[in-house]
Amino acid sequence: MPRGSRVQDDQQERSYKSLILSGAIAVFFFILIARLFMVQVIQAETNIKLSKENRMQLRILQAPRGQIFDRNGNALARNRPSYSLCILPYQVKNRNKLVEKLLKITTRKNERIFKESSELIARLQKAAYRRFDATRIKEDIPMEITSIIEEHSMELPGIITEIESRREYPLGPAAFHVLGYMGEIPEKHFDSLKGQGYHYGDVIGKAGLEYQYEDVFRGESGQEYVEVNAYGKRLGAIENMPRKEPDPGYDVYLTLDADLQQLAYDEFPDSLRGSVVMLNPRNGEVLCMLSNPSADPNIFSMATGLRSKQWAEIATDPDLPLNNRAIGGTYTPGSTFKLVSAAAGLASGEITAKSRMPRACTGAYRFGNRVAHCWYSKGHGRLRLPDAVKLSCNIYFYQLGLKLGSMTISKYAHRLGLGEKTGIDLPGERSGWICNEESYNVRHKARGWQWTRGIVLDVAIGQQHIVTPLQLACMIGALGNGSDLYTPFLVKEWRTGSGIMVKQISPKTKSSPDLDSATVATMRKIMESVVNPGGTGWRSAVPGIPVGGKTGSAEWKKGEKTHALFVACAPVYDPVVAIAVVVENAGHGGSVAAPIAGKLLRYYFEHKDEGASLVKQYTARKNNAE
Amino acid sequence: MPELEKKGGFDFSFFFTAVILWILGVLLIYSATHIHETGPLAGVSRSQIIWVTMAIVIVLVIVSIPTVFYYTFSYVFYGLSLLLLVYVGFMGTASKGAERWIALGSIKLQPSEFAKIGLLLALARYLSTKKISLEHISSFLVPIILIAVPFVLVLKQPDLGTALVFCAMSLPLFFWAGLSLIEIFFLVSPGISLTLSAIPLILAFGTDQTAGIAGSIPWGIFFLILCAVLYFTRPNMIILIGIVVLNLFTAGVTTLVWNSFLQDYQKMRIISFIDPQQDPAGAGYQVIQSKVAIGSGHLFGKGYLKGTQTRLSFLPEQHTDFIFSVLGEQFGLIGCTGVLMLFLFLIIRGYLTTRAIRNRFTNLLIVGSVSIIGFHIFVNIAMTLGMMPVTGLPLPFLSYGGSFTFTLAILVGFILNARVSRQDF
């Protein structure tokens, strides 16, 4: 006999316990009945009123999205009101009749808002899947149409108008990559965002700052219960129902300067690809950031039909206009990298400004069984460092590279911020890559390539490496500055709509180039000589301000024009601006990239307060010295 | 109860009441969904007819198996239900964001449902041979482990509702197995401490004031009552200190966690769980609409298939968790009270069955089954009336759903399985 039979409950105890349990349940049921009495009898009147013809509708009160301003308070992104036509399918009694009526609606100019009945019917059929949701059937309709709809709401059951706000970007394509754009949440991402308070059909930042600072811009939507009549028209909020006011998003102020941004866009050759980055090396504030080709972010706020057509063009453009080349474009630095090799040589004590290399430049250099060339086939002769940089002599740097080794050069490249993400507050930044013995073997392991000592020749003159224009601007800024490399940033602060400060971003040092003062001084002189008359970068000179820079013409494909590069900082002895210009497939840095930089620098020192006051100081100092 | 023996032990009135409720459920589900000619809700009532038919077969199968079978294999069932829970934790297909289902072809199984059965069998088996008492803390060790394992697994899903079912079903079982009402009170006192200490914090959130001393008064009063009870009942020293410390600890930790660790958005989530009306677009939307629907039913209701609120389906879950609002709108206070009476009849009749049965395992199985059903009924209806958080517990007999209907059928089967003739094993 199994054990179970041994354990028995006492008869009396069983009665007592089952009564206690029954009693407890009865108490709970009494509570439910009391509550039912309250809801169904005492509050019945209110509830019956609310339920009549289902008059209650929950309405989302969209929070106004925060605006974007530049450093001087010029609007870069703002909101405009827009009306759209929606349908509540469950209120539609006769679809064919409704289609007939909708097709009749015209503007004053006699333009019909719905062109084809087949398109409209398709939209209504699609909307019918969400019977109780208002589904948009026409976006961005003219104001006059909304009043027509309101007047005829009795004849158009189930049709309602909704007001929403759309994003507008005054600078258009000039600031596309920095600001980003807005778009509807894709259906497949909707589930994961629902928990964060997003609703179906909401728009969300898709790229650039709109994406990066979505949470700052967005605010928090509110809700209210509105009474709706049998035709779907909203009569107003219902009293005594919970209501939540929307919380507007914060306005964001950038470090960007709209004038410089516009100028960069205007000066950059329309048909060419490339990028311009200008920043303040004293704190990392980015003054302008351009990537070309660009797109107009306003098209993403257009009505769907127009948008999808233009979007298709942009998305399929082989020049990849959606790619922000300033942070996502990776380029060979070419001769601009010679500044890094020079600084590495000086700082490591291997050379001085006066030392020459053992072999003279004859236009070619034999290493093992490889012959490497200088761009100047007649040969530069035996140069000292300043002239070697100024004339961009490859032969000098081949020998410097052999002397220093790839690890030393790459160490200084990293200290100057190359080959790693700068940490700018934008999505999609790429890190680039600095070539040295170790990283080469790791990167090319799959191909089975092994490092050979000859590669150090390429390393020293800036071939092999991959950097972004933003890194180049940081690099030249840090070389001029000598002490600190700041993390570049775009958002300075955000405020409430009424101007109350919410958060201020303070500059952050990323790393220190760790160069001794003698090296810094020599490097400044060398950089200045590049821009001075006779140097390759003379087209970027600014009257009254000593500019330091370096040109580069990077080979990227045999038989194609080189990428033109130019980096500069000014004033070179204590820079307030650093600039990097990259123009793809365009020729020489000195003739293509330097003039663009020159225009921006001259504009800065003529028209911007910070620049103009410096010009005054420098002229006064010069006059005193004389 | 002599009639049990007379009629061969099968409680026909219990069985037919259950069947009537099931049929009523099908009718309500039809009323809630019949306007959907296409889409996911079309034909829902037809599949419920299939579930219910299968449920009745399950009841009859469960009834026909001798009780000794369940006794013998109780731990095996428990182990299997745990395995299913673990399996769904790794492999389950995502459904509504939480991993809760196992897909068997077109049928989706919810292992947390079967864990209720598994835990019930295991606890009934264990408690049928052991007496438990607060005087011997060690007597709790095994039951606590038995509860804790599925509790944690289910909580991870996360399915708070089912986790609460595990706790709620254990209390009547403990009571049956020897705990006095006072001891039950001690056992739940930390839970009460947690609730009372959290209320002032929640009320103060969103206003500018911080919860001051005044906010601690409700908890203070409760704590004094607890101390008074402890003084008069004089349990042994370890219990006494344990209970006092545990209550102070939960109250303290609640305050500390709330003030120092939780972010505002996490607090909002807790608040909208406890008071859904704070979140009118989310959980609150359903509760508000459900209250309006029930309230608009008034005394006699709008009539079958004539509900406007529920018919227009503003409630996304109205055929499952919010089915009671369909009943309330269409049949009014009279209908609701009627159904509540049928429920109450089932529960009390279920509990009273134990008076005829000497076998402790059988009785524990009955008490547990009835308690699970009762807990679901109370929590679900209280939720549709806006008195309780939305936990996702369905309403027995009336809600749509395969897994839960099967669980319920098994529980009903356990209750009907009790026979005087079978009690000696």
Interface residues (C-beta under 8 A of the other chain):
Chain A: M1 P2 R3 G4 S5 V7 Q8 D9 Q11 R14 S15 K17 S18 I20 L21 S22 I25 A26 F28 F29 I31 L32 I33 R35 L36 F37 V39 Q40 V41 Q43 A44 T46 N47 I48 L50 S51 K52 E53 N54 M56 L58 I60 Y90 Y129 R131 F132 D191 G195 Q223 Y225 M241 P242 R243 K244
Chain B: G39 V68 Y71 T72 G97 S128 T129 P172 F175 W176 L181 Q277 Q278 P280 A281 G284 Y285 I288 Q289 K291 V292 A293 I294 G295 S296 G297 H298 L299 T308 Q309 L312 S313 F314 G328 E329 G332 L333 C336 T337 L340 F343 L344 I347 I348 Y351 L352 T354 R355 I357 R358 N359 R360 F361 N363 V367 V370 S371 G374 F378 I381 A382 L385 G386 M387 Q423 D424 F425
